[in-house]
Amino acid sequence: MFENLEKKTGVLLVNLGSPASTSTRDVRAFLREFLGDPRVVNLPRPLWWMILNLFVLPFRPKKSAHAYKTIWTDKGSPLIVLTQQLTEKLAKRYASEQLLIDCAMRYGKPALREKLQDFKKQGVEDIIILPLYPQYSSTTTASIFDVVADEFISWRHMPSLRFVSDYYQSPTYIKALADSIRAHWQTHGQAALLLMSFHGLPAKLTEWGDPYFYHCQATARLLADELQLNDTQWRLVFQSRFGKAEWLKPYCVEVLQDLPKQDIKQIDLVCPGFGVDCLETLEEIAITNKEIFMEAGGKSYRYIPALNDDDAHVELMAELIKSAR
């Protein structure tokens, strides 16, 4: 008789990534990989190659390097460090099971391809890919799938694959967010308005069928309902607009500049599209946008951190893995 051997399962938490350091050289290398992804910038390749290499990469890395320096830690990039800490906590939770848990980055290190190859070497036959993007977007989630699919082309033994495309309306996710906001209010008090800010994308993508805009709307509404907020107590905005094309609205910066004129001078801000904090939340949202609001006449601006390696986030990941298995 043949012994019934259980397949070895591997789980990869995948995040965006960060430069290897805050040096302009490393930031330039990271931006070249990130902005060179056709999923990220939807322009004809020859045109974008010219723009990227002649106008973006010669100038943008120095500015971005300065921004990274304002949030860099002794351990390195917050995004990498926090993703690793979340992964380590999750791995401890499954220590007694035949389940390998690791993390990878779409751009930079630890590279997604290399982690998949590590699983192959360890005899993993069952792979779960869990992007840390609650709301699906072709610019993020689909880009991760592109790498996985391309890597598997050369594999003779194709593993079983489960890919978690989104979890924007997971009750566990919504409750974890709500609990973190309640905890913040318990310590600091509740501001007059809660801004829910999501990463912005070109509006054209919605016309092309990307559901991201609707996923963000659904998350925001579910979170407001969980917190029992009426429509005057919260707003949905989009941050990080780039270029002159129309992006998803309303724009975060414009709303921040306008709120004091409406006599709303105390706000809390949360970014439900980010599993862990990163340059965009820690520098753009928590520092730069705060300055914009205060200069416009605001009195109090408090950023509520992402779930990061909170126990509730670990439980959410465990629930998503259980559903995928």
CORSUL-V80307 format. One record per residue. RES is the residue in three letters. SS is DSSP state (helix for helix, strand for strand, loop for the rest). PHI is phi in whole degrees, 0 to 359 (* if undefined). OMEGA is omega in whole degrees, -180 to 180 (none if undefined). Layout:
res={RES,RES}
ss={SS,SS}
phi={PHI,PHI}
omega={OMEGA,OMEGA}
//
This chain:
res={MET,PHE,GLU,ASN,LEU,GLU,LYS,LYS,THR,GLY,VAL,LEU,LEU,VAL,ASN,LEU,GLY,SER,PRO,ALA,SER,THR,SER,THR,ARG,ASP,VAL,ARG,ALA,PHE,LEU,ARG,GLU,PHE,LEU,GLY,ASP,PRO,ARG,VAL,VAL,ASN,LEU,PRO,ARG,PRO,LEU,TRP,TRP,MET,ILE,LEU,ASN,LEU,PHE,VAL,LEU,PRO,PHE,ARG,PRO,LYS,LYS,SER,ALA,HIS,ALA,TYR,LYS,THR,ILE,TRP,THR,ASP,LYS,GLY,SER,PRO,LEU,ILE,VAL,LEU,THR,GLN,GLN,LEU,THR,GLU,LYS,LEU,ALA,LYS,ARG,TYR,ALA,SER,GLU,GLN,LEU,LEU,ILE,ASP,CYS,ALA,MET,ARG,TYR,GLY,LYS,PRO,ALA,LEU,ARG,GLU,LYS,LEU,GLN,ASP,PHE,LYS,LYS,GLN,GLY,VAL,GLU,ASP,ILE,ILE,ILE,LEU,PRO,LEU,TYR,PRO,GLN,TYR,SER,SER,THR,THR,THR,ALA,SER,ILE,PHE,ASP,VAL,VAL,ALA,ASP,GLU,PHE,ILE,SER,TRP,ARG,HIS,MET,PRO,SER,LEU,ARG,PHE,VAL,SER,ASP,TYR,TYR,GLN,SER,PRO,THR,TYR,ILE,LYS,ALA,LEU,ALA,ASP,SER,ILE,ARG,ALA,HIS,TRP,GLN,THR,HIS,GLY,GLN,ALA,ALA,LEU,LEU,LEU,MET,SER,PHE,HIS,GLY,LEU,PRO,ALA,LYS,LEU,THR,GLU,TRP,GLY,ASP,PRO,TYR,PHE,TYR,HIS,CYS,GLN,ALA,THR,ALA,ARG,LEU,LEU,ALA,ASP,GLU,LEU,GLN,LEU,ASN,ASP,THR,GLN,TRP,ARG,LEU,VAL,PHE,GLN,SER,ARG,PHE,GLY,LYS,ALA,GLU,TRP,LEU,LYS,PRO,TYR,CYS,VAL,GLU,VAL,LEU,GLN,ASP,LEU,PRO,LYS,GLN,ASP,ILE,LYS,GLN,ILE,ASP,LEU,VAL,CYS,PRO,GLY,PHE,GLY,VAL,ASP,CYS,LEU,GLU,THR,LEU,GLU,GLU,ILE,ALA,ILE,THR,ASN,LYS,GLU,ILE,PHE,MET,GLU,ALA,GLY,GLY,LYS,SER,TYR,ARG,TYR,ILE,PRO,ALA,LEU,ASN,ASP,ASP,ASP,ALA,HIS,VAL,GLU,LEU,MET,ALA,GLU,LEU,ILE,LYS,SER,ALA,ARG}
ss={loop,loop,loop,loop,loop,loop,loop,loop,strand,strand,strand,strand,strand,strand,strand,loop,loop,loop,loop,loop,loop,loop,loop,helix,helix,helix,helix,helix,helix,helix,helix,helix,helix,helix,helix,loop,loop,loop,loop,loop,loop,loop,loop,loop,helix,helix,helix,helix,helix,helix,helix,helix,helix,helix,helix,helix,loop,loop,loop,helix,helix,helix,helix,helix,helix,helix,helix,helix,helix,helix,helix,loop,strand,loop,loop,strand,loop,helix,helix,helix,helix,helix,helix,helix,helix,helix,helix,helix,helix,helix,helix,helix,helix,loop,loop,loop,loop,loop,strand,strand,strand,strand,strand,strand,strand,loop,loop,loop,loop,loop,strand,helix,helix,helix,helix,helix,helix,helix,helix,helix,helix,loop,loop,loop,loop,strand,strand,strand,strand,strand,strand,loop,loop,loop,loop,loop,loop,loop,loop,loop,helix,helix,helix,helix,helix,helix,helix,helix,helix,helix,helix,helix,loop,loop,loop,loop,loop,loop,loop,strand,strand,strand,strand,strand,loop,loop,loop,loop,loop,loop,helix,helix,helix,helix,helix,helix,helix,helix,helix,helix,helix,helix,helix,helix,helix,helix,helix,helix,loop,loop,loop,loop,strand,strand,strand,strand,strand,strand,strand,loop,loop,strand,loop,helix,helix,helix,helix,loop,loop,loop,loop,helix,helix,helix,helix,helix,helix,helix,helix,helix,helix,helix,helix,helix,helix,helix,loop,loop,loop,loop,loop,loop,loop,strand,strand,strand,strand,strand,strand,loop,loop,loop,loop,loop,loop,loop,strand,loop,loop,loop,strand,helix,helix,helix,helix,helix,helix,helix,helix,helix,helix,helix,loop,loop,loop,strand,strand,strand,strand,strand,loop,loop,loop,loop,loop,loop,loop,loop,helix,helix,helix,helix,helix,helix,helix,helix,helix,helix,helix,helix,helix,helix,helix,helix,helix,loop,loop,loop,loop,strand,strand,strand,strand,strand,loop,loop,loop,loop,loop,loop,helix,helix,helix,helix,helix,helix,helix,helix,helix,helix,helix,helix,helix,helix,loop}
phi={*,273,286,277,266,284,296,279,252,237,241,243,277,239,237,293,120,210,297,290,203,268,291,301,298,291,294,297,297,294,295,297,290,295,284,277,285,300,289,279,241,265,238,308,304,300,296,292,302,293,297,298,276,260,238,266,295,290,237,297,304,294,293,293,300,297,296,298,297,287,237,294,248,299,272,121,296,305,300,292,299,292,295,294,294,298,297,296,296,293,297,297,296,253,302,271,249,277,223,268,237,214,229,212,241,291,234,81,246,291,288,300,301,295,291,296,293,297,301,299,296,273,78,288,247,222,240,245,258,236,295,274,239,301,262,292,213,294,281,237,301,295,295,295,298,304,293,299,297,293,295,290,303,269,274,285,259,281,284,292,228,239,238,275,285,192,208,296,240,298,303,293,296,297,294,298,298,299,296,292,290,299,297,296,296,296,276,250,89,264,285,295,217,254,266,255,252,245,298,276,220,303,299,300,298,296,297,276,108,288,275,308,304,287,295,296,300,295,300,298,295,296,292,297,295,297,274,58,265,274,293,271,260,209,215,256,222,233,250,67,296,223,85,261,291,287,247,300,240,283,283,303,298,296,295,299,288,269,303,301,293,267,65,254,243,231,224,250,226,230,242,289,268,242,291,228,288,207,304,295,276,280,257,294,283,283,246,298,290,298,298,297,294,292,293,279,115,291,247,216,222,236,273,265,302,294,294,49,257,301,302,295,290,299,295,297,300,298,292,293,294,300,294,284,284}
omega={177,179,-180,-177,179,179,176,-177,176,179,177,169,-175,179,-175,-179,-178,172,179,178,180,178,-180,-180,-179,178,178,179,179,-179,178,179,-177,-176,176,179,180,178,-175,179,-174,176,175,-173,-179,179,-178,178,-180,180,-177,-173,-178,-173,-177,-174,177,-172,-173,-176,-179,179,180,178,178,179,179,-179,-179,-176,-177,180,177,-180,180,-178,178,-179,-180,-177,-178,177,178,179,176,180,-180,178,179,179,178,-180,-178,-175,-177,-177,177,-176,178,-179,-178,177,-179,179,178,179,-178,-176,-7,-172,-179,180,-178,179,176,178,175,177,-180,180,-179,177,178,-180,-176,-174,175,177,-176,176,-180,176,-178,-180,-180,169,177,-178,-177,-176,-177,179,176,180,179,-178,180,-179,-179,179,-177,-179,-176,-178,177,179,-177,-180,169,-175,170,-176,-179,-174,-178,172,-173,-180,176,179,180,177,-180,-180,179,177,-179,-180,180,178,178,179,178,180,-180,-179,-171,-174,-178,179,-178,-175,173,175,174,-174,179,176,-180,176,174,-178,-178,-177,178,178,-179,175,177,-176,-173,-178,-179,176,179,178,-179,178,-178,-180,180,180,178,179,180,-180,-180,178,172,-172,178,-175,-180,175,176,178,179,-175,169,176,-178,179,-174,-179,178,177,179,-178,3,-180,-177,-176,-180,178,179,180,-175,-174,180,178,178,-178,172,-171,177,-178,167,-178,179,-179,-174,179,-176,178,177,-179,-174,180,-176,-180,-174,-179,-178,-175,-172,-177,-175,-178,174,179,179,-179,-178,178,179,179,178,-179,-178,-178,-178,176,178,-174,175,-179,176,-178,177,-179,179,177,177,179,177,179,179,180,179,177,179,179,-178,-178,none}
//
